[in-house]
Amino acid sequence: MAGRINADDIQTVKERSSIEDVVREHVTLRPAGVGSLKGLCPFHDEKTPSFTVRPAVGAYHCFGCGEGGDVISFVQKVEHLTFAESVERLAAKIGMELRYEEGGGRREEGGLGRRSRLIEAHRVAEEFYATVLVDRPDARPGRDYLRERGFNRTVAEDYGIGFAPRGGEELTRHLREKGFTEDEMVTAGLSGRGSRGLYDRFRGRLMWPIRDITGSTVGFGARRMFEDDRIEAKFLNTSETPIYKKSTILYGLDRAKKSISHDRQAVVVEGYTDVMAAQLSGVDGAVATCGTAFGVDHIKVLRRIMRDETSGAPARVVFTFDGDTAGQKAAMKAFGEDQRWASQSFVAVAADGMDPCDLRLARGDAAVRALVEDAVPMFEFAVRTTIARFDLDTAEGRVQAMRAVAPIVGSIRDTSLRPEYMRTVSGMLGVEVDQVRSEVSRAGRIRAREAAEGVPARPGSSGPGGPAGAGGRSPASTDDVPEPGMAEAASALPLPDLRDPMVMTERQLLQALLQYPTRFATETIDAVPPRAFTAPAHAAIFDGVRTVAGRAGELSTAAWAAAVSEAAPLAVRGMLAELSVAPLPTRVDESTGLPPQRYLDSLVIGVHDAAITRQIADQTAALRRLQNSPEPDQEAIRDRSRQLIELEMNRARLRDRLTS
């Protein structure tokens, strides 16, 4: 049985290991008084540094969570090692040979603990893969791929890139020859165990070594190279092992940490080649996740290194995403975690959607640096991405966009920036600033109420159900059960919101059209714009009216209503029957049984006027967006202005009819 580490050796390791150097591998420290250093605690999440290191004493202590100890306990806790493994790791760093009690035998072969054995296996595997990439003919697809992506042999060697041979057991045999046991190979994730024994975990793939923050290789990312690869996934990554936790590992961090600490800027890209391209272009702080989404633990790792503190000048984190839908989705997910940063977060998306690697190939290193330098604030990107989902050419679309974006503006930590963003949103939507301000306040009240009730916050949602449906209204509840065969159709259109005065005017016009069809000339009906009715159900009924409008004079009122019902969608026939009999809110001439013609005309003009008013609002909003664009199109502005003047004149003529 392996013995314990000699007590004198433990003391020597402790004395010879610089606690400052060891802690700096995980935490960015700065002077905090004579003989003290301070940084963000690696053991709990904080925005004001309370983690203190005293190099002369060889100790650390966090005044926030109470964790403290010496250099050995720090390594033990931060890297999740046993006491013996921590001593062995520190001894290896200072090149010290440890002695073990019970006859001086080593604890394990080579004086290494389990973790160190797994790391050593990865080092041997990395060397093996790198040799295969350079020397073997069957690795040519890998060499060609790297060359096509702009990486030569020197770069490949610098990043440790290799190639896994297509044969199923070559690495396994190599590791066995180097003295590794089957359990070590399987536990490391380098070999798998099948019915015929061990086999190589990666076969016929280009290999990127994944290193932890100290530079030790702890896993691999493997890209598919051959069409006949039975595993279709483009990338395979090492499964989680005792030394590899993908939720805390960032590819390239071992090379980027110095720059991130010095510049207080981290750049999060999406892939291994993007990290390489960015770093080679001079964006030294580039990192990427390894087969998983950027999450909370990744944030904690970067925050400690970049001194992401609430006091002092803010740090900067830049996310680069592809310009496609998946990239936008990833960006919005990152925005959902934005409140976890004290730093300012930004998004960089190339105008043509190229990732950093493609951008470097197409336009050179300077273009990659410019991409990062020109990144827009995360909030601005989130606002623009959210607004893009809506049709801003309609009043309903602008209202929905405003409601969707209000919680985003309201969640800006720096309250002094909110008024400026409100003005920006106002210009983008073509609405008044006061409208945006009112909606932001409303979103804040909803968020406060949800927080009090324990409902998780959802950026971009204005309430428990998110943005409302078309027209901003939810269907009124009803206990009525649709007739058999009509249930699906009835659910297709929301019930009109009769609290809306305009909707009530639409309803009265439809009642009049159904009950007194001969009082409306066909040309009068045809003159009403197709989009005049805001309630979808009302619009569907009016479509039926327009379809049979020419037959009004030849049909009885009952036959007319039946013809309209036949022409209208099944979903509105119940409502149509109701409107055919519901009394109008006006007096009826007792001698003729007809309502006043002026009242009927006012209904037509009112609905028509509202439609033109909405068109004017749409054109005005479009004109404002053109005027507020970075490069205003003067011809388009003049065209919009002409359309706006024409609409204003049409509305004036319509209103003259009502007063004449």
VOGU-3710 file (C-alpha; in Angstrom, 3 decimals, decimal comma):
1> magrinaddi> 0,000/0,000/0,000  1,300/3,467/-0,883  2,577/5,510/2,042  1,946/9,007/3,245  3,993/11,966/2,061  6,883/12,764/4,363  5,897/15,539/6,791  9,129/17,480/6,252  8,515/17,409/2,491  5,023/18,816/2,993
11> qtvkerssie> 6,491/21,700/4,972  9,160/22,264/2,318  6,522/22,358/-0,453  4,549/24,902/1,541  7,601/27,107/2,115  8,897/26,951/-1,459  5,521/27,479/-3,172  4,646/31,139/-3,669  1,042/31,575/-2,610  0,905/34,764/-4,653
21> dvvrehvtlr> 1,923/32,973/-7,866  -0,437/30,067/-7,229  -3,428/32,294/-6,475  -2,707/34,508/-9,495  -3,336/31,492/-11,739  -6,987/31,761/-10,700  -7,527/35,285/-9,377  -6,335/38,699/-10,513  -4,778/40,392/-7,492  -3,939/44,014/-6,855
31> pagvgslkgl> -2,190/45,780/-3,961  -4,383/46,432/-0,945  -2,152/47,977/1,674  1,293/47,076/2,906  2,001/43,375/2,391  -1,542/42,565/1,208  -3,153/41,723/-2,111  -6,858/41,657/-2,884  -9,120/40,156/-5,556  -12,524/38,608/-6,200
41> cpfhdektps> -13,040/35,435/-4,200  -12,880/32,183/-6,218  -15,109/30,416/-3,692  -18,210/32,607/-3,837  -19,730/35,114/-6,247  -19,057/38,743/-5,343  -18,726/42,102/-7,069  -16,642/43,855/-4,421  -13,304/42,126/-3,686  -13,002/40,685/-0,202
51> ftvrpavgay> -10,443/37,928/-0,896  -7,092/38,868/0,677  -3,661/37,254/0,255  -0,686/37,886/2,551  2,371/36,544/0,639  4,768/37,098/3,529  2,564/35,026/5,807  1,767/32,445/3,110  -1,956/32,671/3,812  -5,231/33,832/2,273
61> hcfgcgeggd> -8,630/34,720/3,717  -11,949/35,847/2,284  -13,818/38,299/4,485  -16,964/37,606/2,478  -17,402/33,843/2,831  -14,823/33,026/5,499  -12,668/30,659/3,417  -8,991/30,776/4,327  -5,809/28,777/4,674  -2,376/28,237/3,163
71> visfvqkveh> -1,151/27,496/-0,345  -1,928/23,776/-0,071  -5,504/24,287/1,090  -6,024/26,866/-1,666  -5,031/24,374/-4,379  -7,070/21,682/-2,656  -10,231/23,810/-2,649  -9,944/25,647/-5,955  -9,012/22,552/-7,987  -11,075/20,045/-5,976
81> ltfaesverl> -8,116/17,824/-5,086  -7,265/15,724/-2,079  -4,625/16,990/0,315  -2,013/14,583/-1,060  -2,842/15,467/-4,677  -2,469/19,163/-3,861  0,966/18,611/-2,331  2,015/16,505/-5,322  0,780/19,143/-7,770  2,736/21,896/-6,017
91> aakigmelry> 5,810/19,673/-5,762  5,679/19,014/-9,499  5,505/22,780/-10,165  8,670/23,461/-8,189  10,428/20,324/-9,456  10,668/18,641/-6,077  10,831/14,859/-5,595  8,611/13,795/-2,714  9,450/11,112/-0,176  6,846/8,733/1,159
101> eegggrreeg> 6,785/6,987/4,499  6,647/3,211/5,025  10,035/2,555/3,488  10,116/5,639/1,282  8,014/4,064/-1,468  6,207/6,406/-3,798  2,493/6,855/-3,387  1,931/5,969/-7,016  4,186/5,305/-9,949  6,188/8,412/-10,778
111> glgrrsrlie> 5,246/10,060/-7,493  2,000/11,272/-9,045  -1,528/11,258/-7,628  -4,618/10,285/-9,591  -5,214/13,753/-11,024  -1,599/14,117/-12,038  -1,698/10,704/-13,715  -4,723/11,754/-15,769  -3,047/15,022/-16,758  0,107/13,127/-17,693
121> ahrvaeefya> -1,963/10,778/-19,865  -3,369/13,804/-21,700  0,116/15,235/-22,172  1,281/11,976/-23,730  -1,859/11,824/-25,907  -1,331/15,413/-27,069  2,227/14,617/-28,147  1,016/11,476/-29,923  -1,720/13,308/-31,841  0,655/16,154/-32,784
131> tvlvdrpdar> 3,183/13,693/-34,216  0,483/11,944/-36,252  -0,681/15,266/-37,739  2,806/16,097/-38,983  4,093/12,684/-40,050  1,204/10,533/-41,216  -0,233/10,520/-44,778  -3,731/9,711/-43,469  -3,667/13,000/-41,515  -3,543/15,059/-44,705
141> pgrdylrerg> -7,243/16,090/-44,483  -6,426/17,671/-41,128  -3,412/19,526/-42,494  -5,440/20,721/-45,487  -8,239/21,948/-43,242  -5,869/23,980/-41,085  -4,195/25,475/-44,137  -7,584/26,421/-45,615  -8,477/28,136/-42,342  -5,272/30,170/-42,436
151> fnrtvaedyg> -3,143/28,224/-39,935  0,326/26,983/-40,866  2,431/24,274/-39,229  4,025/26,671/-36,753  0,620/27,808/-35,501  -0,627/24,222/-35,273  2,398/23,247/-33,202  2,038/26,328/-30,999  -1,568/25,424/-30,180  -0,759/21,718/-29,871
161> igfaprggee> -3,182/20,644/-32,604  -2,961/17,009/-33,636  -4,744/14,243/-35,484  -6,329/11,045/-34,181  -5,550/8,137/-36,543  -8,474/6,235/-38,022  -7,328/2,923/-36,577  -9,245/2,089/-33,440  -6,477/1,230/-30,976  -3,292/3,161/-31,768
171> ltrhlrekgf> -3,459/5,706/-28,941  -4,558/3,034/-26,493  -1,528/0,881/-27,366  0,753/3,918/-27,081  -0,577/4,819/-23,629  -0,278/1,223/-22,479  3,358/1,194/-23,600  3,892/4,356/-21,542  2,711/2,542/-18,431  -0,877/3,759/-18,088
181> tedemvtagl> -3,473/1,336/-16,793  -6,771/0,586/-18,509  -8,676/2,319/-15,724  -6,563/5,461/-16,147  -7,131/5,550/-19,910  -10,890/5,091/-19,564  -11,207/7,514/-16,649  -9,271/10,131/-18,631  -11,775/9,817/-21,480  -9,045/8,847/-23,948
191> sgrgsrglyd> -10,172/5,235/-24,393  -13,480/3,447/-24,280  -14,190/-0,063/-23,070  -16,010/-2,434/-25,423  -16,733/-6,156/-25,638  -13,335/-6,743/-27,270  -11,370/-4,581/-24,880  -10,259/-0,951/-25,069  -10,586/1,254/-28,148  -9,576/4,831/-28,968
201> rfrgrlmwpi> -12,228/7,372/-27,997  -11,332/9,640/-30,950  -10,703/8,280/-34,447  -10,024/10,086/-37,735  -10,504/13,574/-36,290  -8,552/16,808/-36,009  -7,679/17,305/-32,342  -7,511/20,493/-30,263  -6,039/20,096/-26,766  -8,233/21,760/-24,160
211> rditgstvgf> -6,166/23,219/-21,343  -7,136/24,421/-17,913  -6,187/27,835/-16,606  -2,736/26,583/-15,544  -1,953/25,270/-19,032  -2,398/21,559/-18,300  -4,208/19,614/-21,023  -7,357/18,121/-19,493  -9,414/17,196/-22,563  -9,755/17,380/-26,334
221> garrmfeddr> -12,067/18,854/-28,929  -12,250/16,689/-32,058  -13,530/17,810/-35,473  -15,043/15,403/-37,999  -12,869/15,031/-41,121  -14,324/12,125/-43,093  -17,781/11,689/-44,627  -17,859/8,011/-43,650  -17,303/8,832/-39,966  -20,070/6,904/-38,222
231> ieakflntse> -20,423/9,697/-35,679  -22,119/12,543/-37,555  -21,505/15,257/-34,963  -19,096/17,851/-36,366  -17,378/18,159/-32,990  -16,823/15,633/-30,231  -15,490/16,748/-26,880  -14,039/14,818/-23,994  -16,776/13,629/-21,669  -16,676/15,009/-18,147
241> tpiykkstil> -13,907/13,441/-16,094  -12,311/14,073/-12,700  -10,104/16,723/-14,362  -12,449/18,103/-17,045  -15,650/20,013/-16,256  -16,906/21,741/-19,398  -18,997/24,222/-17,409  -15,828/25,798/-15,980  -13,322/25,341/-18,826  -12,755/28,020/-21,463
251> ygldrakksi> -10,653/27,156/-24,491  -7,692/29,498/-24,851  -7,898/30,881/-21,313  -4,412/29,638/-20,440  -3,035/31,924/-23,175  -5,565/34,723/-22,706  -5,552/35,163/-18,927  -2,597/37,550/-18,838  -4,195/39,848/-21,413  -7,619/39,607/-19,760
261> shdrqavvve> -6,104/40,561/-16,414  -4,010/43,408/-17,816  -6,562/44,913/-20,219  -9,610/43,948/-18,151  -11,276/42,784/-21,348  -12,418/39,294/-22,331  -13,667/38,381/-25,806  -15,939/35,340/-25,965  -16,055/33,705/-29,409  -17,842/30,570/-30,585
271> gytdvmaaql> -15,199/28,048/-31,668  -11,626/26,835/-31,414  -10,568/28,282/-34,780  -12,212/31,587/-33,826  -10,066/31,725/-30,679  -6,947/31,033/-32,717  -7,847/33,583/-35,394  -8,660/36,256/-32,824  -5,502/35,706/-30,783  -3,338/35,627/-33,899
281> sgvdgavatc> -4,979/38,891/-34,999  -4,019/40,640/-31,785  -7,194/40,029/-29,783  -5,235/38,281/-27,051  -8,131/37,948/-24,617  -10,224/35,635/-26,830  -11,720/32,470/-25,307  -14,498/30,004/-26,174  -16,607/27,406/-24,439  -16,019/23,725/-25,135
291> gtafgvdhik> -19,134/22,032/-26,456  -21,555/23,844/-24,167  -23,289/27,198/-23,857  -21,600/30,084/-22,060  -22,920/29,814/-18,529  -22,805/31,072/-14,972  -19,627/29,195/-14,012  -17,800/30,600/-17,039  -18,844/34,077/-15,927  -17,412/33,452/-12,471
301> vlrrimrdet> -14,084/32,324/-13,926  -13,720/35,414/-16,115  -14,907/37,816/-13,428  -12,128/36,726/-11,075  -9,458/37,230/-13,721  -10,651/40,543/-15,149  -11,400/42,100/-11,735  -15,061/42,544/-12,582  -15,787/44,811/-9,626  -18,462/47,399/-8,962
311> sgaparvvft> -15,874/49,920/-7,780  -13,498/51,629/-10,178  -13,559/51,706/-13,964  -15,734/48,951/-15,464  -14,176/45,982/-17,199  -15,333/44,977/-20,686  -16,589/41,631/-21,997  -17,304/41,268/-25,717  -19,348/38,433/-27,206  -18,933/37,608/-30,883
321> fdgdtagqka> -21,697/35,613/-32,525  -22,531/34,481/-36,032  -25,095/36,691/-37,743  -27,565/33,819/-38,244  -30,620/32,983/-36,160  -28,659/30,624/-33,904  -26,119/33,367/-33,263  -28,837/35,844/-32,327  -30,388/33,271/-30,005  -27,017/32,729/-28,319
331> amkafgedqr> -26,578/36,486/-27,956  -29,974/36,867/-26,307  -29,126/34,013/-23,934  -25,944/35,858/-22,999  -28,037/38,982/-22,435  -30,189/36,981/-20,022  -27,108/36,565/-17,812  -25,911/40,150/-18,232  -26,927/41,180/-14,726  -24,279/38,822/-13,336
341> wasqsfvava> -21,542/41,120/-14,631  -20,391/44,314/-13,002  -18,546/45,044/-16,243  -19,950/46,488/-19,439  -20,897/43,778/-21,926  -20,870/44,194/-25,689  -21,797/42,228/-28,804  -19,739/42,138/-31,991  -21,379/40,773/-35,140  -19,765/41,324/-38,535
351> adgmdpcdlr> -22,048/43,071/-41,022  -21,980/40,030/-43,313  -22,283/37,570/-40,427  -18,734/36,179/-40,707  -17,098/34,671/-37,635  -13,588/35,836/-36,602  -11,868/33,008/-38,484  -13,706/33,723/-41,754  -13,210/37,446/-41,243  -9,456/37,017/-40,813
361> largdaavra> -9,279/34,926/-43,984  -11,308/37,413/-46,013  -10,028/40,749/-44,709  -7,031/40,182/-42,498  -6,050/40,698/-38,874  -7,092/44,355/-38,752  -10,697/43,436/-39,578  -10,869/41,097/-36,578  -9,508/43,778/-34,263  -11,982/46,289/-35,705
371> lvedavpmfe> -14,837/43,841/-35,126  -14,066/43,784/-31,411  -13,338/47,505/-31,160  -16,642/48,382/-32,865  -18,766/46,112/-30,680  -22,095/47,608/-29,628  -23,385/47,543/-26,045  -25,243/44,356/-25,177  -28,390/46,323/-24,364  -28,398/48,022/-27,743
381> favrttiarf> -27,994/44,678/-29,502  -30,774/43,142/-27,406  -33,051/46,090/-28,183  -32,420/45,902/-31,932  -32,769/42,109/-32,025  -36,051/42,282/-30,116  -37,502/45,070/-32,257  -36,575/43,204/-35,452  -39,166/40,537/-34,606  -42,039/42,970/-35,121
391> dldtaegrvq> -43,675/44,637/-38,108  -43,027/48,320/-37,480  -45,193/49,328/-40,423  -48,284/48,692/-38,300  -49,426/50,394/-35,124  -49,942/46,996/-33,510  -46,386/45,961/-34,362  -44,919/49,139/-32,891  -46,908/48,746/-29,679  -45,850/45,111/-29,354
401> amravapivg> -42,211/46,016/-30,014  -42,368/48,773/-27,415  -43,842/46,401/-24,832  -41,247/43,739/-25,596  -38,300/46,106/-25,390  -39,437/48,068/-22,314  -38,191/45,466/-19,766  -34,801/45,492/-21,493  -34,465/49,260/-21,150  -35,731/49,062/-17,585
411> sirdtslrpe> -33,082/46,489/-16,663  -30,134/48,741/-17,554  -28,063/48,905/-14,372  -26,776/52,416/-15,025  -29,970/54,424/-14,581  -28,318/57,500/-16,102  -28,270/55,662/-19,452  -31,971/54,824/-19,484  -33,243/58,203/-20,773  -30,839/58,001/-23,719
421> ymrtvsgmlg> -31,974/54,467/-24,548  -35,590/55,585/-24,299  -34,870/58,271/-26,888  -33,080/55,706/-29,058  -36,016/53,293/-28,874  -38,392/56,150/-29,600  -36,503/56,923/-32,807  -36,264/53,269/-33,825  -39,989/52,702/-33,363  -41,181/56,090/-34,536
431> vevdqvrsev> -43,185/56,731/-31,347  -43,084/59,490/-28,754  -40,508/59,297/-25,964  -43,276/59,658/-23,374  -44,895/56,471/-24,682  -41,646/54,553/-24,244  -41,084/56,051/-20,788  -44,588/55,038/-19,716  -44,103/51,471/-20,961  -40,712/51,175/-19,222
441> sragrirare> -42,319/52,303/-15,960  -45,100/49,768/-16,444  -42,566/47,000/-17,061  -40,736/48,036/-13,887  -43,914/47,728/-11,827  -44,589/44,281/-13,269  -41,005/43,201/-12,575  -41,230/44,464/-8,985  -44,506/42,626/-8,441  -43,097/39,403/-9,894
451> aaegvparpg> -39,983/39,729/-7,736  -42,165/40,103/-4,653  -44,084/36,988/-5,691  -40,899/35,030/-6,388  -41,436/34,829/-10,158  -38,094/34,550/-12,042  -37,277/37,596/-14,159  -37,432/37,185/-17,931  -35,711/39,955/-19,887  -37,790/40,989/-22,851
461> ssgpggpaga> -41,094/39,957/-21,280  -43,515/42,628/-20,164  -45,530/40,379/-17,941  -46,239/36,824/-16,859  -47,425/35,905/-20,314  -44,886/37,928/-22,242  -45,971/40,286/-24,995  -49,640/40,187/-25,830  -50,960/38,739/-29,049  -52,050/40,553/-32,176
471> ggrspastdd> -53,433/43,948/-31,401  -52,087/43,744/-27,858  -55,243/42,138/-26,523  -56,002/38,741/-25,105  -59,296/37,051/-25,979  -61,962/37,603/-23,386  -62,774/34,502/-21,388  -66,030/32,737/-22,168  -67,915/29,769/-20,843  -69,622/29,163/-24,178
481> vpepgmaeaa> -68,862/25,814/-25,750  -68,554/26,049/-29,560  -70,835/23,916/-31,648  -69,492/20,537/-32,775  -67,146/21,070/-35,697  -66,667/24,766/-34,891  -64,359/24,531/-31,882  -61,150/24,660/-33,891  -62,418/27,499/-36,084  -63,723/29,491/-33,129
491> salplpdlrd> -60,324/29,405/-31,462  -58,614/30,775/-34,557  -59,703/34,407/-34,020  -59,639/36,356/-30,749  -62,838/37,958/-29,537  -62,947/41,718/-30,200  -62,125/43,901/-27,201  -65,313/45,925/-26,846  -63,642/48,233/-24,328  -61,853/49,818/-27,282
501> pmvmterqll> -64,003/52,683/-28,698  -62,710/52,034/-32,215  -63,661/48,369/-31,993  -67,143/49,418/-30,849  -67,446/51,699/-33,898  -66,439/48,791/-36,136  -69,065/46,601/-34,476  -71,805/49,177/-34,998  -70,868/49,593/-38,666  -71,107/45,838/-39,194
511> qallqyptrf> -74,479/45,779/-37,426  -75,716/48,524/-39,754  -74,331/46,808/-42,863  -76,046/43,552/-41,933  -79,358/45,071/-40,833  -79,688/47,976/-43,320  -77,693/46,947/-46,426  -79,623/49,166/-48,829  -78,549/52,289/-46,964  -74,952/51,817/-48,177
521> atetidavpp> -73,861/52,282/-51,770  -71,543/49,619/-53,168  -68,864/52,230/-53,905  -69,047/53,365/-50,272  -68,267/49,848/-49,086  -65,515/49,436/-51,674  -63,891/52,694/-50,550  -63,258/51,365/-47,045  -59,632/50,052/-46,955  -59,219/46,277/-46,457
531> raftapahaa> -57,242/46,878/-43,232  -59,764/49,321/-41,794  -61,052/46,851/-39,205  -58,589/46,308/-36,353  -60,363/43,335/-34,758  -59,573/40,198/-36,826  -63,110/38,832/-36,392  -64,615/42,111/-37,593  -62,262/42,151/-40,573  -63,360/38,613/-41,490
541> ifdgvrtvag> -67,037/39,601/-41,401  -66,381/42,722/-43,480  -64,622/40,573/-46,083  -67,866/38,627/-46,368  -69,798/41,882/-46,777  -67,496/43,061/-49,577  -67,841/39,725/-51,354  -71,623/40,034/-51,775  -71,952/43,844/-51,655  -73,298/44,039/-55,217
551> ragelstaaw> -76,321/41,890/-54,335  -77,642/44,021/-51,470  -80,394/45,612/-53,559  -81,789/42,320/-54,876  -81,983/40,384/-51,592  -84,200/40,657/-48,571  -82,469/41,623/-45,357  -82,617/38,014/-44,120  -81,291/36,634/-47,417  -78,578/39,290/-47,409
561> aaavseaapl> -77,414/38,309/-43,922  -77,448/34,640/-44,978  -75,364/35,450/-48,068  -72,809/37,344/-45,975  -72,692/34,436/-43,506  -72,051/32,019/-46,352  -69,230/34,203/-47,680  -67,621/34,759/-44,264  -65,307/32,257/-42,511  -66,885/29,578/-40,341
571> avrgmlaels> -65,136/31,013/-37,284  -67,240/34,214/-37,250  -70,693/32,913/-38,144  -71,861/32,883/-34,561  -70,784/36,496/-34,104  -72,325/37,434/-37,449  -75,680/36,035/-36,338  -75,454/38,122/-33,170  -74,659/41,325/-35,079  -77,580/40,713/-37,414
581> vaplptrvde> -80,051/41,130/-34,558  -78,293/43,294/-31,961  -79,929/46,759/-31,685  -77,929/49,801/-32,729  -77,319/52,457/-30,048  -79,242/55,154/-31,921  -82,842/56,178/-32,394  -84,816/54,655/-35,271  -87,426/56,580/-37,254  -90,767/55,104/-36,234
591> stglppqryl> -92,336/55,692/-39,631  -89,554/54,188/-41,765  -87,889/51,876/-39,268  -84,499/53,246/-40,353  -81,694/54,871/-38,358  -80,568/58,405/-39,320  -78,483/58,432/-42,497  -76,046/60,838/-40,868  -75,408/58,264/-38,137  -74,732/55,560/-40,722
601> dslvigvhda> -72,410/57,873/-42,665  -70,554/58,736/-39,458  -69,859/55,044/-38,856  -68,367/54,574/-42,329  -66,350/57,769/-42,104  -65,222/56,966/-38,542  -63,833/53,550/-39,485  -62,318/54,923/-42,697  -60,818/57,918/-40,858  -59,241/55,668/-38,221
611> aitrqiadqt> -57,708/53,515/-40,953  -56,154/56,548/-42,637  -54,945/57,830/-39,256  -53,170/54,518/-38,659  -51,622/54,745/-42,111  -50,420/58,258/-41,286  -48,911/56,978/-38,034  -47,204/54,152/-39,936  -45,779/56,552/-42,509  -44,698/59,017/-39,809
621> aalrrlqnsp> -42,926/56,248/-37,904  -41,244/55,036/-41,085  -40,166/58,597/-41,877  -38,675/59,019/-38,396  -36,757/55,763/-38,747  -35,369/56,920/-42,073  -34,380/60,286/-40,614  -32,725/58,594/-37,599  -30,813/56,013/-39,643  -26,984/56,316/-39,701
631> epdqeairdr> -27,033/57,120/-43,444  -30,408/58,735/-44,298  -31,734/57,959/-47,793  -32,921/61,385/-48,947  -34,906/60,031/-51,888  -36,739/57,593/-49,617  -37,412/60,425/-47,153  -38,917/62,586/-49,921  -41,053/59,663/-51,124  -42,365/59,003/-47,609
641> srqlielemn> -43,079/62,692/-47,150  -45,141/62,788/-50,365  -47,150/59,759/-49,257  -47,716/61,372/-45,879  -49,034/64,592/-47,447  -51,397/62,624/-49,698  -52,795/60,704/-46,734  -53,309/63,923/-44,766  -55,257/65,386/-47,695  -57,432/62,260/-48,021
651> rarlrdrlts> -58,265/62,389/-44,332  -59,144/66,076/-44,551  -61,526/65,421/-47,470  -63,141/62,564/-45,560  -63,731/64,731/-42,508  -65,213/67,473/-44,691  -67,890/64,991/-45,763  -68,881/64,488/-42,145  -69,268/68,217/-41,458  -70,982/69,136/-44,733
//
